[in-house]
Amino acid sequence: MKLLNRSALSVRPTQSFLDWINALEPTMGDDDLTLGDVERESTIYLIPEMDTPEALETFVHERCVEILETELRAWEEDERQWPETLDWSLFQSFLRVEHSYLAIDLDDETALEISDVDDALLLDNDPA
């Protein structure tokens, strides 16, 4: 086990975000995604260690548009389909945040790797 010098931020969708996703490709009844479906795709962000709720709120507020863009892009690549205004209000409407003070790596065998995030990592690239 290794203690990372990071905190973790779990970003989970709200019903408003789910409604936006389902409106992208309207379906009939049982074909709509549920919150459970979308939560299985939730993202964990490693962030600097945060000692106070105020520091966390400031950090998230400063990065809210970047996080929103990442979350929207994971479901829709075409930015023309995104909500018109990406701001703190939309962030609060679309996402809820859960914070963990500690981040521990339980994988004793594989070294951590660092890669830049690009669209290919966020999109489903199954060759089906």
Secondary structure, DSSP 4 states (H G I P E B T S, - for coil): -EEES-EEEEEEE-HHHHHHHHHHS---GGGS--HHHHHTT-EEEEE----SHHHHHHHHHHHHHHHHHHHHHHH-S-GGGS-S--SHHHHHHHEEEEEES-EEE--SSSPP------HHHHS-----
